[in-house]
Amino acid sequence: MNGTKRLFIAVAILLFLSLATFFPLRAQIISDIGVKGGINFTNITFPLPAQPWNSKTGLIAGAFITFRINEFLSIQPEFLISEKGARWGGLSGGNIVTVTDEITYLDIPLLWKFNLPSLSKSGVQPHLYWGPCWSTKLIGTHSTQMDEQIKEDKIQDLNDEDFSLILGGGIEIKALTGKISFDLRFGSSYSSIFKTANNKNRIISILVGYSFD
């Protein structure tokens, strides 16, 4: 097990121990259960500067549950289907070529959520969060488009798991019987997503959610 995986596991264990420590001492409160979805802007870091890859867009959607520790601090596990990858375009033999790696994961982030003071009496609540994310590969596709012809292959050398750190923030607004949330987050892999090269996921996500109090 390499150092980055040890670090990820240590952080995850710390969060789970926090759950076990705080909740017996306080009433175990589920403050929110909800769904969220949005857009990923993703890229893959490649060690070859001669072939810079560009970001691609993908979908992200799933559910979450929030455990409130106190007025300002919560722990929020999430379960998200997330499309990641990268795209490269250029000329090859006088033809326009577009190469796309698209990888779909099941993401399970475990986030510390810090509530900031409310902006106004209207119920707008800002928050920050960070935490580890464990991802398991669902499918990976490598496609090459040359003019009107498209060739697709399954990516063979993908690692089955990815470990990353998430940082982000957003706001929640009271609506009907629940809350609407708007989040912006950044994610970065600890280790390579491929078995044969040192490539990592980089993700910026814009999410909209609705939670039921």
N, C-alpha and C positions, 0 to 999 in steps of 0.2 A: 504494500500500500504506500503510495507516494505521499509527500508532505502536504500537498494541497488537499487530498482527500482526508488526511488526518485532521487538518484544520477545519474542513467542512463538518466532519463528524463531531469534532469537539464543540463547535458552535451549536450544532443541532442538539447535542446532548445537553448543553447548557440551557437552551430554551426549554427543552422538555423537563429538565430538573426544576426550572423556574415555575412551570405549570404545577409540578408536583408539590413545590414548596408553598406557593402563594395560595392555591385554591383550598387546601385543607384549613388554612388560617382565615380565609374569607369566604363569604357565600359564593358558590360557584355560579357565575353569572354569564349566560350567553346573551350578549347585548344585541347582536345582529346576525341574521342569516340572509344571504342574498346571492345574486347572480351578477356577473359583469362580463363585458366584452369590448373589443376594440381592435386596434390596428397595431401590428408590430412593424418597426423599421429596423431591419436586421442586416448584419454583415458578418463575414467570417474573416478573421485575421489570417493572412497568408505570409509566409516568410520570404516569398519571391517578389521583390519590389518591381521587377520587370512586368509582372502581371497583376496590377492593382484591380481588385474586385470592387464592385459597387453594391450599395445596399439594395435590398428588395423589400417589398411590403408583403405582409401576411396577416392572417386573422388570429385572434386570441379570444377565447371565451371559456367560461366555467362558473364555478360557484365558490363561495367562501363562508366562513363562520368566524365570528369575533367573540373572544372571551375577554371580558372586561376585568382588569385587576383593580383599577381605581379610576378616578375621574379623568386622569391624564394618560394612563398606560393600559394597553390591551395587547393581546397576542392573537394574531389572525392567520390561521392556516387557509390555504387556497388549493383548489384543484382545477387546473386550466389545460385546455388543449391549445397548443401554441405552434404556429408555423414560423420556422426560422430558415436561414440560409443566406445566399448571396448570388449576385449575377455579374457576369462579365460580358462585354460586347466589344467587337473589333472587326478587323479585316483579316481574312485568311485566304490567300490565293485569289485575291480580287473579289471575294464574296463576303457579304456581311454575316457575321457569326455571332450568335448570342448563346452563352453557356449559363445554365442556372442549376445551382444546387439547392433543393428544397427539402427541409427536414422537419417533420412533424413530431412534436414531443408531447408527453403528458408531464406538465410542470406541477410540482408540489412545493410551493414556497411556504416557509414558516416565518412570519414577519412580526417583529416588534413594531407596534403602532403607537406613536406619541401624539396625543391630541394637544393642539395649541389653543390659547385663549380665543374664544369666539370673536369673530370680526364685528358682529352687530347683534342686535336683538332679533334680527330676522331669522336666526337659526343657521347661519353659515358657519360651519366648523372646519377650520383648516387642520391638517395633520401631516406628520412626517412618518416614514417607516424605513426599516432596513431588516435584512435577514437572509439566511441561506435558502437556496432553492435546489431541490433534487429533481432531475429530469430523467425520464426513461424514453428511449427512442420508440416511436410507433412505426414510422416509415421514412425512408430517405430516397429521393429521386434525383438523378443527374440527367439533365436534358440538354441537347444541343440542337439549335435551330440554325439552319443555313438556308437563306432565302425562304422558300415556302416549305421546306422539309424539316421535320422535327423527329429526332431520335431520343427515346427515353430509356434509361437503364436504372436498375436499382443500385444504390451506392453500397459497395461491398465492404468497405473498410471502416465503417462507422463504429464508434464505441457505443455500447448499449446504454450507457449512462452519461450524464453530464452534471457537473456540480458548479453552481454559480452563486454570486452575491447580488442581491437586489437592493437598490437605494431609490427612494422616491418620495413623493408627496402629493397632496391634493386637497380637495374640499368636499364637504358633505352638506347638503341642503335638505331641510325637512320638506317632505312632499307627501300628501295624502296620509296614509298610515305608516309610512316608512321614511327612507332617505334616499336621495339621488347623490351619487358620488362621481367625481371627476378626478382621475389620477394620471400622473405622468411619472414613469419609472425607467430606470436604467439598470440593465443586467449585464454581467460580464462573467464568462466562464473562468474557473480556476485551472482547468486542465484541458488537454487537446480533445476535440470531438472525434478525431480520426485516429486509427491505430498506427498509421504509417507516417504521420506528419504532425507538426506542432501547430494546429489551427484551433482557434477559439471562437465561440459565439460572442457577438456584441449585439445588444438589443435595446432599443428605445420603444416603449409601449405607451400608447394613449388609450385609456380605459374609461368606460362609463358603466356605472353599476346602479343597482337598486337593491336596497336591503329592507327587510321587514323587522320592525322593532319587536 
